[in-house]
Amino acid sequence: MNYEEYVKEYAKTVRKAKQMSQNLILYRETGDESYLKLDNKIYYTTKEFADIVGVSLKTVQTWDNKGLVKCHHRTPSGGRMYSDDEVRQVLEGKTRRTM
């Protein structure tokens, strides 16, 4: 594993730990056990998703409203959370949207 691969893997691990912590906080606040069952994937806010795929926040919101991308779940405050899989599909051009 070269340095660049190590840094990417480390960043992914940190994001995963952060997501698990956020899920635990949401579970404690809401009592909703579904936050404990989110299959330990990494989830991104709309802003993070937009930054990763290289578009504006408004573009991601428009795609979501049109059903071209799909958020994995919403936070108690209504924020959209996108999965690693959805990010990967957009980056690979395998989305429900026309490139």
JOKAMO-V563212 format. One line per field, one symbol per residue. psi: psi as a letter, one per 40 degrees, with the letter a starting at -180 (. if undefined). A space follows every 10 residues. Layout:
psi=???
//
This chain:
psi=hidddddddd dddddddddd dddddddddd ehedeeffff ihiiiddddd ddefiidddd dddddeedih idiiideeih hiiddddddd deefieih.
//
